[in-house]
Structures are given as structure tokens and as C-alpha cells.
Amino acid sequence: MKLTSDLNTQIVYVLVSSSDDIYLDQFWGSLYSLRRFHPEAKVVVLADSPTARRIKTENTLSPLYRLITELQEVDVPESYNNVLRSRDIKTRVRNLIDGDFFYIDTDTIITAPIDDIDRLEVKNIAMVPDLHRLQLKDNIWDVNRVKMIYGMNVTDSKTTFFNAGVAYVRDNAMTRDFYAKWHENWLVTVKKGYYVDQPGLFYTNNAFGFIIEKLPDIYNCMGAYSAHYWTDARIIHYLDKGLPLRVLKDIPHKIHRAQGITEEVEDLLLNAKSHLSQHTCFCSFYDLAFLNGAFCQFFIKNGWLYRCIKKINQWESEWRVRKLNKWK
């Protein structure tokens, strides 16, 4: 594929998948949406050997393979499961390829041209604050995990916990050292029984004097937390939480069942901003944090408790309606 002048920065994905999961289908949807705006951009995919072999050999995946510029196999420990393999590659990306790159997670949809990234003034690394929260006081859960894993007591509320799902990364000695240390710190995380990569990212960023710069939020609009940036969103990151994006989260399952991009899926991808859940409503960050918190999740997971509370709320609402009608 020949590079076009509209997007010169190479795009990088990390993919580890098997036939019984939807990670490949997530990637297919993301890459398909990217190609709508940048059909000739350079797209490099870093994958473990089984995933790369599957893409190259399965006939049903040939349309996907044609969308990839370069498919690079990466050696990973045989004992790792797919989650560990993916994080292992992700924390090593900078030292696996040459040149500046723009990394994108697979659970994303590109909703507008992203050629502006060619003109970003980034010295080393740029990312969007996790869930669009600038201050650590709004990231208590993440701060506690850093403390549990590394024994680091974070008290500076001006520091930021960044989301690693989208990143602009320069090619220089600093960023290569940063990624090497991030991988090393991630291995510590794994030994402590955690598979996540962001605590290690924060710990590394702290050790390097907080070199990560803020990427414009429109390049990583994170689920239900991104209403402020939704209109101008370039990349939607639908994540694991956020009921308003349930329709978008169904896209990989539709691709998986159809073994490709159907007209329905194409419409969902090309008009992603319009496909919020029918019952979407606005709520504050603190309301959403409460609903996603351990207390509420406990009641939701314990079905009988949740049903009881829901029934009580329904009765209370009906009582209010009857009371209002009485006064009319």
C-alpha cells in the first residue's frame, strides 16, 4: 500500500485473539472505520503467532487481511493467556517498530478523519486522561491500585492518570527507555496478580518526571464519560462500561456471527455517534461513578436484591404520579 499525503503517521494496533473471543472482530470494526477516512494510511498490526497465522490463512478473514499494511508476528511467552499476551506486546510496542506512531486499542470506532495528528506538537508521548478526569482525586480506585502494587503513596492531586487506549508516541531514546521501563513495571503488576497495564504506566510516568502530555480528548472519547466531547469525537472508545454505548458494543458480536462486515454493521460503524441506546440520558460523572461503584454493582449482581429495590422504586414512582394526579 502506498501512503497518502492526508495521513503520514503510521497507525498501530495490537491484536491477540482466538476463534472463541471477539477481539479480532473488535479490531475488524475499528480498522474498517479507519479505512473509510484513510484508505491508504499505513496500518501496522502486532500480533502473536497464532493470531497472525489465523489472519493469513483463514479464507473468511481475507477481507480483513487486505486492510492491513503490515502484519508483524511478535514472540510472547507460551505460558501467557491471551490477555497477558496482548498486554505484553502493548507495553513493548515502542521497541518493536521504528518511527513515530499513533496507537489505537481494538475496542474503538474512528468517526472522523484523524490526519490532524500529523501536526500535533508532541515531544515524547501524548494520551488522554483516563475517563477524561484530570485530577487524581477523581481516580481513587486507580490510585489505590498503584499503592497496592508498587507501595507508592500518591498525594499530588495535580498529576494525571492517563488512559493507554490511544497514544501518540515519538521515536526517540526517551520514549524507548520509557516503554522498556513500562514493560518491566507491568511484569511487577502481573506478579502481584493484576493483568492491567495502566498502574504500571502511571508508575513509569512518575519515575520519568511525568513526561506524558495531554492528547486532545476527541481522540479517545471514553464511553459514557465523554458527553462533553461527543460532537467532535474522532475516536470513540466504547470500553467495558457505559450502557449508552451498548449498541456499539454489540458490533463485534454481529461481525463475529456474520464473519464479516454486513450492511447493518457498516451503518453502525459509519454513523456511530447516532447509535446511542434509545434510553440514553445524561447524568453527572459522580452519579455514574456511584452506579459503577462496588456498592451498586453488588446489588445488581445479586439479582433478588436488585429486583426488590427496582420494584420499590417503581411503587414509589407510581405513588408520586397518583399523588400529582390527585392535586390536578
C-alpha positions in Angstrom: 0.0 0.0 0.0 1.2 3.5 -0.8 0.9 6.2 1.8 -1.4 9.1 1.0 -0.5 12.6 1.9 -3.5 13.0 4.2 -2.2 10.8 7.0 1.5 10.2 7.2 1.7 9.0 10.8 1.6 5.2 10.9 -1.3 3.6 12.8 -0.5 0.7 15.2 -2.8 -1.9 16.6 -2.0 -4.8 19.0 -4.1 -8.0 18.4 -4.2 -11.3 20.2 -7.3 -13.3 19.6 -8.7 -16.8 19.2 -11.8 -18.1 17.4 -13.9 -18.1 20.6 -13.5 -14.5 21.5 -14.4 -11.1 19.8 -11.1 -9.2 20.0 -10.4 -9.9 16.3 -13.9 -8.7 15.5 -13.4 -5.5 17.5 -10.3 -4.9 15.5 -12.0 -5.5 12.2 -14.7 -2.9 13.1 -12.1 -0.4 14.2 -9.9 -0.8 11.1 -12.9 -0.8 8.8 -14.0 2.6 10.2 -10.4 3.9 9.9 -10.2 2.9 6.2 -13.3 4.9 5.5 -11.4 8.1 6.1 -7.8 7.0 5.3 -7.9 4.1 2.8 -4.1 4.3 2.1 -2.7 5.0 5.6 0.0 2.7 6.9 -1.5 0.3 9.4 0.8 -1.9 11.4 -0.6 -4.8 13.4 1.5 -6.5 16.0 0.1 -10.0 16.9 1.3 -13.2 18.4 2.0 -16.1 16.1 -1.4 -17.9 16.3 -3.3 -14.7 15.7 -1.1 -13.7 12.7 -1.3 -17.2 11.2 -5.1 -17.2 11.5 -5.4 -13.9 9.7 -3.1 -15.0 6.9 -4.7 -18.4 6.3 -8.4 -18.3 7.1 -10.4 -17.6 3.9 -13.2 -15.7 5.8 -10.5 -13.3 7.1 -9.0 -12.4 3.7 -11.1 -9.1 3.5 -9.6 -8.1 6.9 -6.1 -9.1 5.8 -6.4 -6.8 2.8 -7.0 -3.8 5.1 -3.7 -4.3 6.9 -0.5 -2.8 5.6 2.0 -4.8 7.7 1.2 -7.8 9.9 4.1 -8.4 12.3 4.4 -11.5 14.4 5.8 -10.9 18.0 7.2 -13.6 20.2 5.5 -13.9 23.6 5.8 -16.4 26.5 4.0 -19.6 25.6 2.6 -19.8 29.2 0.7 -16.5 28.8 -3.0 -16.4 28.2 -4.4 -14.0 25.5 -4.9 -11.1 27.9 -1.3 -11.3 29.1 0.0 -11.7 25.6 -1.8 -8.6 24.5 -0.5 -6.5 27.4 3.0 -7.9 26.9 3.1 -6.7 23.3 1.3 -3.4 24.1 3.9 -2.4 26.7 6.7 -3.2 24.3 5.3 -1.5 21.1 7.8 1.3 21.0 10.7 -1.1 20.9 9.2 -3.4 18.3 8.7 -0.9 15.5 10.6 2.2 14.1 9.2 5.7 13.6 6.6 7.8 15.3 3.3 6.1 15.6 -0.3 6.5 16.7 -1.5 3.6 18.8 -5.2 2.6 18.9 -7.0 -0.1 21.0 -9.2 -2.5 19.2 -12.4 -1.6 21.0 -12.7 1.7 19.1 -14.5 3.3 16.2 -13.0 6.1 14.1 -15.8 8.6 13.4 -13.9 11.4 11.6 -10.6 12.0 9.8 -7.6 11.9 12.1 -5.0 13.4 9.9 -4.6 16.3 12.3 -2.3 14.0 14.3 0.4 14.7 11.8 0.5 18.3 13.1 0.4 17.5 16.8 3.3 19.2 18.8 4.2 16.2 21.0 7.7 16.0 22.5 7.5 12.3 23.6 4.2 10.7 24.4 0.6 12.0 24.5 -2.5 10.4 25.9 -6.0 11.3 27.1 -6.7 11.4 30.8 -8.5 8.2 31.9 -12.2 8.7 31.7 -11.4 12.4 30.9 -10.5 13.1 34.5 -7.5 15.4 35.0 -7.0 15.1 38.8 -6.1 12.1 40.8 -8.8 12.9 43.4 -11.3 11.6 40.8 -9.3 8.4 40.3 -9.3 6.9 43.8 -9.7 3.4 42.6 -6.7 3.7 40.2 -4.6 5.4 42.9 -5.3 2.6 45.4 -4.2 0.0 42.8 -0.9 1.9 42.3 -0.4 1.9 46.1 -1.3 -1.8 46.4 1.0 -2.9 43.6 4.0 -0.6 44.0 3.6 0.7 47.5 3.5 4.3 46.1 1.5 6.8 48.0 0.3 9.3 45.5 -0.7 12.6 47.1 -0.2 15.2 44.3 -3.7 15.9 43.1 -2.3 17.8 40.0 -0.9 14.6 38.5 -3.0 12.7 35.9 -3.8 9.0 35.4 -3.8 8.5 31.6 -5.7 6.0 29.5 -3.4 3.8 27.4 -6.1 3.0 24.8 -4.9 5.7 22.4 -1.4 7.2 22.3 0.8 9.3 20.1 4.4 8.2 20.5 7.6 9.8 19.1 10.6 7.7 18.2 13.5 8.8 20.4 15.7 7.5 23.2 13.4 8.8 25.9 10.3 7.0 24.7 12.2 3.8 24.0 13.5 3.8 27.6 10.0 4.7 28.9 8.4 1.7 27.2 11.2 -0.6 28.4 10.6 0.5 31.9 6.8 0.3 31.5 7.1 -3.3 30.4 9.3 -4.0 33.4 6.8 -2.4 35.8 4.0 -4.3 34.1 5.7 -7.5 34.9 5.7 -6.5 38.5 1.9 -5.9 38.2 1.5 -9.5 36.8 3.5 -11.0 39.7 1.1 -9.2 42.1 -1.8 -10.9 40.4 -3.0 -7.9 38.3 -3.2 -8.1 34.5 -3.9 -4.4 33.9 -1.3 -2.1 32.2 -2.3 1.4 33.4 -0.9 1.2 37.0 2.5 0.4 35.5 2.0 3.3 33.1 1.3 5.8 35.9 4.2 4.4 38.0 6.6 4.7 35.0 5.3 8.2 34.1 6.1 9.3 37.7 9.6 7.8 37.5 10.3 9.7 34.3 9.1 13.0 35.7 5.6 12.9 34.2 6.6 13.2 30.6 3.2 12.1 29.2 1.5 15.1 27.6 -2.3 15.6 27.2 -3.7 14.4 23.9 -6.9 16.2 22.8 -9.8 14.3 24.3 -11.6 14.0 21.0 -9.0 11.3 20.0 -10.2 9.0 22.8 -13.8 9.5 23.8 -14.4 7.0 26.5 -17.9 5.7 26.7 -20.5 7.3 28.9 -17.8 9.7 30.3 -17.3 11.5 27.0 -20.5 13.5 26.5 -18.6 16.8 26.5 -16.5 15.7 23.6 -19.1 13.6 21.7 -20.0 16.0 19.0 -16.4 16.5 17.9 -15.2 12.9 18.6 -12.6 11.5 16.2 -12.3 8.2 18.0 -14.9 6.5 20.2 -13.5 4.1 22.8 -16.5 2.2 24.0 -14.7 0.3 26.8 -16.4 -2.2 29.2 -18.8 0.1 31.0 -21.3 2.7 29.8 -24.8 1.5 29.0 -25.4 4.3 26.4 -22.9 2.6 24.1 -24.4 -0.9 24.4 -25.5 -0.7 20.7 -21.9 -0.1 19.7 -20.6 -2.8 22.0 -22.8 -5.3 20.1 -20.9 -4.6 16.8 -18.1 -7.1 17.4 -20.7 -9.8 18.1 -22.5 -9.0 14.9 -19.2 -9.2 13.0 -18.4 -12.5 14.7 -21.7 -14.1 13.8 -21.6 -12.9 10.2 -17.9 -13.5 9.8 -17.5 -10.1 8.2 -18.9 -6.6 7.8 -22.6 -6.6 6.9 -24.7 -3.6 5.7 -26.1 -3.3 9.3 -22.6 -3.3 10.8 -21.4 -0.8 8.2 -24.2 1.6 9.1 -23.4 1.2 12.8 -19.8 2.0 12.2 -20.3 4.9 9.8 -22.9 6.5 11.9 -21.7 5.5 15.4 -22.4 8.9 17.0 -26.1 8.5 16.2 -26.4 5.0 17.6 -26.7 5.6 21.3 -29.1 3.4 23.3 -32.7 4.5 22.9 -33.0 5.1 26.7 -29.8 7.2 27.0 -30.0 10.0 29.5 -27.5 12.5 30.9 -26.1 12.1 34.4 -23.1 13.6 36.2 -19.7 12.0 36.5 -20.3 11.4 40.2 -23.7 9.8 39.6 -22.1 7.4 37.0 -19.2 6.7 39.4 -21.7 5.7 42.1 -23.7 3.5 39.7 -20.5 1.8 38.6 -19.2 1.5 42.2 -18.8 -1.6 44.2 -21.9 -1.0 46.3 -24.3 -0.6 43.4 -22.7 -3.4 41.4 -23.1 -5.8 44.4 -26.9 -5.2 44.4 -27.1 -5.5 40.6 -25.1 -8.8 40.6 -27.3 -10.2 43.5 -30.4 -10.3 41.3 -33.1 -10.7 44.0 -31.9 -7.6 45.9 -31.8 -5.6 42.7 -35.3 -6.7 41.7 -36.6 -5.8 45.2 -35.1 -2.3 45.1 -36.3 -1.8 41.5 -39.9 -2.9 42.5 -39.9 -0.5 45.5 -38.7 2.4 43.2 -41.5 1.5 40.8 -44.1 1.6 43.5 -42.7 4.9 44.8 -42.8 6.4 41.3 -46.4 5.2 40.8 -47.4 6.7 44.2 -46.0 10.1 43.2 -47.9 10.0 39.9 -51.2 9.2 41.7 -50.5 12.0 44.2 -49.8 14.5 41.5 -53.0 13.5 39.6 -55.0 13.9 42.8 -53.9 17.5 43.1 -54.8 18.4 39.5 
